[in-house]
Amino acid sequence: MDVAKSKHDCCIIDSDGVIHTDSLRITNSKKGFDSLYSSILSILGSRNLEHVKNRT
């Protein structure tokens, strides 16, 4: 995740190296967080959030 003052750019990659989103830009706001959160949940499917890791 590339963190900035007003926006963040990130990608979502699973543990097998599959890229689910290669360019996800979110605003530094509740709406941006909700967008990122819903993207993560849609990719996780039936797994829970314990499988989510932040890699820099």
N, CA, C and O atoms as a CHARMM CRD file, in Angstrom:
* protein
*
  224
    1    1 MET  N      0.85000  -1.17600   0.00000 PROA 1      0.00000
    2    1 MET  CA     0.00000   0.00000   0.00000 PROA 1      0.00000
    3    1 MET  C      0.88900   1.23000   0.00000 PROA 1      0.00000
    4    1 MET  O      1.82000   1.34200   0.79700 PROA 1      0.00000
    5    2 ASP  N      0.59400   2.13400  -0.89100 PROA 2      0.00000
    6    2 ASP  CA     1.27100   3.41200  -0.95700 PROA 2      0.00000
    7    2 ASP  C      0.40300   4.41600  -0.21800 PROA 2      0.00000
    8    2 ASP  O     -0.68900   4.75500  -0.67300 PROA 2      0.00000
    9    3 VAL  N      0.88600   4.88700   0.91700 PROA 3      0.00000
   10    3 VAL  CA     0.09600   5.76200   1.77600 PROA 3      0.00000
   11    3 VAL  C      0.44500   7.21800   1.48500 PROA 3      0.00000
   12    3 VAL  O      1.61800   7.58300   1.40800 PROA 3      0.00000
   13    4 ALA  N     -0.57100   8.03000   1.32600 PROA 4      0.00000
   14    4 ALA  CA    -0.40000   9.46400   1.10400 PROA 4      0.00000
   15    4 ALA  C     -1.42000  10.22600   1.94500 PROA 4      0.00000
   16    4 ALA  O     -2.23500   9.62100   2.64100 PROA 4      0.00000
   17    5 LYS  N     -1.37200  11.52900   1.87800 PROA 5      0.00000
   18    5 LYS  CA    -2.25100  12.34500   2.70600 PROA 5      0.00000
   19    5 LYS  C     -3.72400  12.18700   2.35700 PROA 5      0.00000
   20    5 LYS  O     -4.55600  12.03700   3.25200 PROA 5      0.00000
   21    6 SER  N     -4.06100  12.21800   1.06700 PROA 6      0.00000
   22    6 SER  CA    -5.47400  12.21000   0.69300 PROA 6      0.00000
   23    6 SER  C     -5.93900  10.93300   0.01200 PROA 6      0.00000
   24    6 SER  O     -7.14100  10.70900  -0.12600 PROA 6      0.00000
   25    7 LYS  N     -5.00100  10.09100  -0.41700 PROA 7      0.00000
   26    7 LYS  CA    -5.38900   8.85500  -1.09200 PROA 7      0.00000
   27    7 LYS  C     -4.34900   7.77200  -0.82600 PROA 7      0.00000
   28    7 LYS  O     -3.23100   8.04700  -0.39000 PROA 7      0.00000
   29    8 HSD  N     -4.74600   6.54500  -1.09700 PROA 8      0.00000
   30    8 HSD  CA    -3.85500   5.39700  -0.93600 PROA 8      0.00000
   31    8 HSD  C     -3.99700   4.52300  -2.17600 PROA 8      0.00000
   32    8 HSD  O     -5.10600   4.31500  -2.67000 PROA 8      0.00000
   33    9 ASP  N     -2.88500   4.01300  -2.67600 PROA 9      0.00000
   34    9 ASP  CA    -2.88800   3.08500  -3.79700 PROA 9      0.00000
   35    9 ASP  C     -2.44100   1.73100  -3.27100 PROA 9      0.00000
   36    9 ASP  O     -1.44800   1.63700  -2.55000 PROA 9      0.00000
   37   10 CYS  N     -3.17000   0.68600  -3.63000 PROA 10     0.00000
   38   10 CYS  CA    -2.80800  -0.64000  -3.14000 PROA 10     0.00000
   39   10 CYS  C     -3.18700  -1.69800  -4.16400 PROA 10     0.00000
   40   10 CYS  O     -3.86000  -1.42000  -5.15600 PROA 10     0.00000
   41   11 CYS  N     -2.74400  -2.89900  -3.90100 PROA 11     0.00000
   42   11 CYS  CA    -3.14700  -4.05300  -4.70200 PROA 11     0.00000
   43   11 CYS  C     -3.47500  -5.17700  -3.72300 PROA 11     0.00000
   44   11 CYS  O     -3.04400  -5.16300  -2.57000 PROA 11     0.00000
   45   12 ILE  N     -4.23400  -6.13200  -4.19900 PROA 12     0.00000
   46   12 ILE  CA    -4.59400  -7.27500  -3.36200 PROA 12     0.00000
   47   12 ILE  C     -4.07300  -8.52700  -4.04800 PROA 12     0.00000
   48   12 ILE  O     -4.47000  -8.85700  -5.16600 PROA 12     0.00000
   49   13 ILE  N     -3.16500  -9.22200  -3.34800 PROA 13     0.00000
   50   13 ILE  CA    -2.53000 -10.43600  -3.86100 PROA 13     0.00000
   51   13 ILE  C     -2.73300 -11.53700  -2.83500 PROA 13     0.00000
   52   13 ILE  O     -2.52700 -11.31600  -1.64100 PROA 13     0.00000
   53   14 ASP  N     -3.13600 -12.72300  -3.28600 PROA 14     0.00000
   54   14 ASP  CA    -3.33200 -13.81600  -2.33100 PROA 14     0.00000
   55   14 ASP  C     -2.01700 -14.54200  -2.06400 PROA 14     0.00000
   56   14 ASP  O     -0.99200 -14.23500  -2.67100 PROA 14     0.00000
   57   15 SER  N     -2.06000 -15.50500  -1.15200 PROA 15     0.00000
   58   15 SER  CA    -0.84800 -16.21300  -0.72800 PROA 15     0.00000
   59   15 SER  C     -0.22800 -17.06000  -1.84000 PROA 15     0.00000
   60   15 SER  O      0.92600 -17.47300  -1.73100 PROA 15     0.00000
   61   16 ASP  N     -0.98100 -17.32000  -2.90300 PROA 16     0.00000
   62   16 ASP  CA    -0.45100 -18.05700  -4.04900 PROA 16     0.00000
   63   16 ASP  C      0.14400 -17.11900  -5.09900 PROA 16     0.00000
   64   16 ASP  O      0.63500 -17.57500  -6.13100 PROA 16     0.00000
   65   17 GLY  N      0.10200 -15.81700  -4.84000 PROA 17     0.00000
   66   17 GLY  CA     0.64400 -14.83400  -5.77200 PROA 17     0.00000
   67   17 GLY  C     -0.33100 -14.37200  -6.82600 PROA 17     0.00000
   68   17 GLY  O      0.05100 -13.65100  -7.74800 PROA 17     0.00000
   69   18 VAL  N     -1.59500 -14.77500  -6.70800 PROA 18     0.00000
   70   18 VAL  CA    -2.61600 -14.34600  -7.66300 PROA 18     0.00000
   71   18 VAL  C     -2.99700 -12.90100  -7.35500 PROA 18     0.00000
   72   18 VAL  O     -3.35500 -12.56800  -6.22500 PROA 18     0.00000
   73   19 ILE  N     -2.91500 -12.05100  -8.37300 PROA 19     0.00000
   74   19 ILE  CA    -3.26300 -10.63800  -8.21100 PROA 19     0.00000
   75   19 ILE  C     -4.76300 -10.48100  -8.43700 PROA 19     0.00000
   76   19 ILE  O     -5.27200 -10.75800  -9.52400 PROA 19     0.00000
   77   20 HSD  N     -5.46300 -10.03200  -7.39900 PROA 20     0.00000
   78   20 HSD  CA    -6.92100  -9.83000  -7.48500 PROA 20     0.00000
   79   20 HSD  C     -7.25500  -8.40500  -7.90500 PROA 20     0.00000
   80   20 HSD  O     -8.18400  -8.19100  -8.68400 PROA 20     0.00000
   81   21 THR  N     -6.52400  -7.44900  -7.40800 PROA 21     0.00000
   82   21 THR  CA    -6.64000  -6.06400  -7.86700 PROA 21     0.00000
   83   21 THR  C     -5.22600  -5.52000  -7.96500 PROA 21     0.00000
   84   21 THR  O     -4.49200  -5.52900  -6.97700 PROA 21     0.00000
   85   22 ASP  N     -4.83800  -5.05100  -9.12900 PROA 22     0.00000
   86   22 ASP  CA    -3.47400  -4.56100  -9.26500 PROA 22     0.00000
   87   22 ASP  C     -3.37100  -3.05500  -9.07900 PROA 22     0.00000
   88   22 ASP  O     -2.27200  -2.51900  -8.93500 PROA 22     0.00000
   89   23 SER  N     -4.49800  -2.37800  -9.08100 PROA 23     0.00000
   90   23 SER  CA    -4.47600  -0.93800  -8.88400 PROA 23     0.00000
   91   23 SER  C     -5.79100  -0.50200  -8.25100 PROA 23     0.00000
   92   23 SER  O     -6.79300  -0.28600  -8.93300 PROA 23     0.00000
   93   24 LEU  N     -5.75800  -0.38200  -6.95600 PROA 24     0.00000
   94   24 LEU  CA    -6.94700   0.04500  -6.21000 PROA 24     0.00000
   95   24 LEU  C     -6.59600   1.35400  -5.52300 PROA 24     0.00000
   96   24 LEU  O     -5.74400   1.38300  -4.63500 PROA 24     0.00000
   97   25 ARG  N     -7.24100   2.42600  -5.92500 PROA 25     0.00000
   98   25 ARG  CA    -7.00600   3.74400  -5.31900 PROA 25     0.00000
   99   25 ARG  C     -8.19000   4.06500  -4.43000 PROA 25     0.00000
  100   25 ARG  O     -9.34200   4.05100  -4.86600 PROA 25     0.00000
  101   26 ILE  N     -7.88500   4.35600  -3.17200 PROA 26     0.00000
  102   26 ILE  CA    -8.94100   4.71300  -2.22700 PROA 26     0.00000
  103   26 ILE  C     -8.62100   6.06300  -1.60300 PROA 26     0.00000
  104   26 ILE  O     -7.45800   6.43000  -1.43600 PROA 26     0.00000
  105   27 THR  N     -9.66600   6.78400  -1.26900 PROA 27     0.00000
  106   27 THR  CA    -9.48300   8.07400  -0.60800 PROA 27     0.00000
  107   27 THR  C     -9.24000   7.85400   0.88100 PROA 27     0.00000
  108   27 THR  O     -9.61900   6.82600   1.44300 PROA 27     0.00000
  109   28 ASN  N     -8.60700   8.82600   1.49900 PROA 28     0.00000
  110   28 ASN  CA    -8.34200   8.77300   2.92800 PROA 28     0.00000
  111   28 ASN  C     -9.58800   9.27800   3.65500 PROA 28     0.00000
  112   28 ASN  O     -9.62100  10.38100   4.20000 PROA 28     0.00000
  113   29 SER  N    -10.61500   8.41800   3.63800 PROA 29     0.00000
  114   29 SER  CA   -11.90200   8.77100   4.22700 PROA 29     0.00000
  115   29 SER  C    -12.63800   7.48600   4.60700 PROA 29     0.00000
  116   29 SER  O    -12.18800   6.38200   4.30000 PROA 29     0.00000
  117   30 LYS  N    -13.75500   7.64900   5.26700 PROA 30     0.00000
  118   30 LYS  CA   -14.59200   6.49400   5.62600 PROA 30     0.00000
  119   30 LYS  C    -15.06100   5.77800   4.36300 PROA 30     0.00000
  120   30 LYS  O    -15.08300   4.54800   4.31800 PROA 30     0.00000
  121   31 LYS  N    -15.43100   6.53500   3.35000 PROA 31     0.00000
  122   31 LYS  CA   -15.87600   5.93800   2.08900 PROA 31     0.00000
  123   31 LYS  C    -14.75100   5.12300   1.45200 PROA 31     0.00000
  124   31 LYS  O    -14.99200   4.03000   0.93900 PROA 31     0.00000
  125   32 GLY  N    -13.52100   5.64600   1.48100 PROA 32     0.00000
  126   32 GLY  CA   -12.38300   4.90700   0.94600 PROA 32     0.00000
  127   32 GLY  C    -12.11600   3.64000   1.72400 PROA 32     0.00000
  128   32 GLY  O    -11.86200   2.59200   1.13200 PROA 32     0.00000
  129   33 PHE  N    -12.17100   3.72000   3.06000 PROA 33     0.00000
  130   33 PHE  CA   -11.98900   2.53400   3.88400 PROA 33     0.00000
  131   33 PHE  C    -13.05600   1.49500   3.57600 PROA 33     0.00000
  132   33 PHE  O    -12.74700   0.31200   3.43400 PROA 33     0.00000
  133   34 ASP  N    -14.30200   1.92400   3.47200 PROA 34     0.00000
  134   34 ASP  CA   -15.39500   0.99400   3.16200 PROA 34     0.00000
  135   34 ASP  C    -15.17600   0.30400   1.82300 PROA 34     0.00000
  136   34 ASP  O    -15.48300  -0.87800   1.67100 PROA 34     0.00000
  137   35 SER  N    -14.64300   1.04300   0.85200 PROA 35     0.00000
  138   35 SER  CA   -14.36300   0.46900  -0.46100 PROA 35     0.00000
  139   35 SER  C    -13.28100  -0.60700  -0.36700 PROA 35     0.00000
  140   35 SER  O    -13.42900  -1.69100  -0.93200 PROA 35     0.00000
  141   36 LEU  N    -12.19600  -0.30700   0.34600 PROA 36     0.00000
  142   36 LEU  CA   -11.11700  -1.28600   0.53000 PROA 36     0.00000
  143   36 LEU  C    -11.62800  -2.50800   1.29000 PROA 36     0.00000
  144   36 LEU  O    -11.35700  -3.64600   0.90400 PROA 36     0.00000
  145   37 TYR  N    -12.35600  -2.26800   2.35400 PROA 37     0.00000
  146   37 TYR  CA   -12.88100  -3.35200   3.19000 PROA 37     0.00000
  147   37 TYR  C    -13.80300  -4.27200   2.38500 PROA 37     0.00000
  148   37 TYR  O    -13.70200  -5.49400   2.49600 PROA 37     0.00000
  149   38 SER  N    -14.68900  -3.70500   1.58600 PROA 38     0.00000
  150   38 SER  CA   -15.60600  -4.53500   0.80100 PROA 38     0.00000
  151   38 SER  C    -14.85000  -5.29600  -0.29000 PROA 38     0.00000
  152   38 SER  O    -15.22300  -6.42100  -0.62300 PROA 38     0.00000
  153   39 SER  N    -13.79900  -4.70100  -0.84800 PROA 39     0.00000
  154   39 SER  CA   -12.97600  -5.40900  -1.83400 PROA 39     0.00000
  155   39 SER  C    -12.30300  -6.61800  -1.20300 PROA 39     0.00000
  156   39 SER  O    -12.28000  -7.70100  -1.78700 PROA 39     0.00000
  157   40 ILE  N    -11.75700  -6.42700  -0.01600 PROA 40     0.00000
  158   40 ILE  CA   -11.09600  -7.52900   0.69500 PROA 40     0.00000
  159   40 ILE  C    -12.09400  -8.62900   1.01100 PROA 40     0.00000
  160   40 ILE  O    -11.81200  -9.80600   0.78700 PROA 40     0.00000
  161   41 LEU  N    -13.26100  -8.25600   1.53000 PROA 41     0.00000
  162   41 LEU  CA   -14.27700  -9.26100   1.88600 PROA 41     0.00000
  163   41 LEU  C    -14.75200 -10.03800   0.66700 PROA 41     0.00000
  164   41 LEU  O    -14.99300 -11.24200   0.76000 PROA 41     0.00000
  165   42 SER  N    -14.88900  -9.37400  -0.47000 PROA 42     0.00000
  166   42 SER  CA   -15.36200 -10.08300  -1.66700 PROA 42     0.00000
  167   42 SER  C    -14.33500 -11.10500  -2.15100 PROA 42     0.00000
  168   42 SER  O    -14.70800 -12.13900  -2.70600 PROA 42     0.00000
  169   43 ILE  N    -13.06900 -10.83200  -1.95100 PROA 43     0.00000
  170   43 ILE  CA   -12.02300 -11.76500  -2.35300 PROA 43     0.00000
  171   43 ILE  C    -11.88800 -12.91000  -1.35700 PROA 43     0.00000
  172   43 ILE  O    -11.61500 -14.04300  -1.75200 PROA 43     0.00000
  173   44 LEU  N    -12.07400 -12.62800  -0.08000 PROA 44     0.00000
  174   44 LEU  CA   -11.93400 -13.66100   0.95400 PROA 44     0.00000
  175   44 LEU  C    -12.95700 -14.77700   0.82700 PROA 44     0.00000
  176   44 LEU  O    -12.66700 -15.92900   1.15200 PROA 44     0.00000
  177   45 GLY  N    -14.13000 -14.44900   0.36500 PROA 45     0.00000
  178   45 GLY  CA   -15.18000 -15.46600   0.28800 PROA 45     0.00000
  179   45 GLY  C    -15.56900 -15.95600   1.66700 PROA 45     0.00000
  180   45 GLY  O    -15.96800 -15.16000   2.51700 PROA 45     0.00000
  181   46 SER  N    -15.46000 -17.25700   1.90300 PROA 46     0.00000
  182   46 SER  CA   -15.88700 -17.83600   3.18000 PROA 46     0.00000
  183   46 SER  C    -14.80900 -17.77900   4.25600 PROA 46     0.00000
  184   46 SER  O    -15.08100 -18.08900   5.41600 PROA 46     0.00000
  185   47 ARG  N    -13.58900 -17.38700   3.89100 PROA 47     0.00000
  186   47 ARG  CA   -12.52700 -17.27500   4.89300 PROA 47     0.00000
  187   47 ARG  C    -12.72600 -16.02300   5.72700 PROA 47     0.00000
  188   47 ARG  O    -13.44200 -15.11000   5.31500 PROA 47     0.00000
  189   48 ASN  N    -12.09900 -15.97000   6.89600 PROA 48     0.00000
  190   48 ASN  CA   -12.28600 -14.79900   7.75000 PROA 48     0.00000
  191   48 ASN  C    -11.09700 -13.84300   7.64700 PROA 48     0.00000
  192   48 ASN  O    -10.10800 -14.13500   6.97500 PROA 48     0.00000
  193   49 LEU  N    -11.20800 -12.72300   8.30800 PROA 49     0.00000
  194   49 LEU  CA   -10.20500 -11.67100   8.20900 PROA 49     0.00000
  195   49 LEU  C     -8.85300 -12.04800   8.80800 PROA 49     0.00000
  196   49 LEU  O     -7.87700 -11.32500   8.60500 PROA 49     0.00000
  197   50 GLU  N     -8.76900 -13.15200   9.53400 PROA 50     0.00000
  198   50 GLU  CA    -7.48700 -13.59000  10.08300 PROA 50     0.00000
  199   50 GLU  C     -6.49200 -13.90100   8.97200 PROA 50     0.00000
  200   50 GLU  O     -5.28500 -13.93100   9.21100 PROA 50     0.00000
  201   51 HSD  N     -6.98700 -14.13100   7.76600 PROA 51     0.00000
  202   51 HSD  CA    -6.12000 -14.45200   6.64000 PROA 51     0.00000
  203   51 HSD  C     -5.55400 -13.21300   5.94300 PROA 51     0.00000
  204   51 HSD  O     -4.75300 -13.34300   5.01700 PROA 51     0.00000
  205   52 VAL  N     -5.95300 -12.02900   6.36800 PROA 52     0.00000
  206   52 VAL  CA    -5.50000 -10.79400   5.73000 PROA 52     0.00000
  207   52 VAL  C     -4.21600 -10.32600   6.39100 PROA 52     0.00000
  208   52 VAL  O     -4.13100 -10.24000   7.61600 PROA 52     0.00000
  209   53 LYS  N     -3.21800 -10.02500   5.56700 PROA 53     0.00000
  210   53 LYS  CA    -1.93000  -9.54700   6.06700 PROA 53     0.00000
  211   53 LYS  C     -1.55200  -8.30500   5.28500 PROA 53     0.00000
  212   53 LYS  O     -1.90400  -8.16700   4.11400 PROA 53     0.00000
  213   54 ASN  N     -0.83600  -7.40200   5.93500 PROA 54     0.00000
  214   54 ASN  CA    -0.30900  -6.21500   5.28200 PROA 54     0.00000
  215   54 ASN  C      1.14800  -6.47900   4.95000 PROA 54     0.00000
  216   54 ASN  O      1.95300  -6.73300   5.84600 PROA 54     0.00000
  217   55 ARG  N      1.48600  -6.42300   3.70400 PROA 55     0.00000
  218   55 ARG  CA     2.88100  -6.60100   3.27900 PROA 55     0.00000
  219   55 ARG  C      3.35900  -5.31500   2.64800 PROA 55     0.00000
  220   55 ARG  O      2.68700  -4.76700   1.77500 PROA 55     0.00000
  221   56 THR  N      4.49700  -4.82700   3.07000 PROA 56     0.00000
  222   56 THR  CA     5.02600  -3.59400   2.48000 PROA 56     0.00000
  223   56 THR  C      6.22500  -3.87500   1.63900 PROA 56     0.00000
  224   56 THR  O      6.80300  -2.95400   1.06200 PROA 56     0.00000
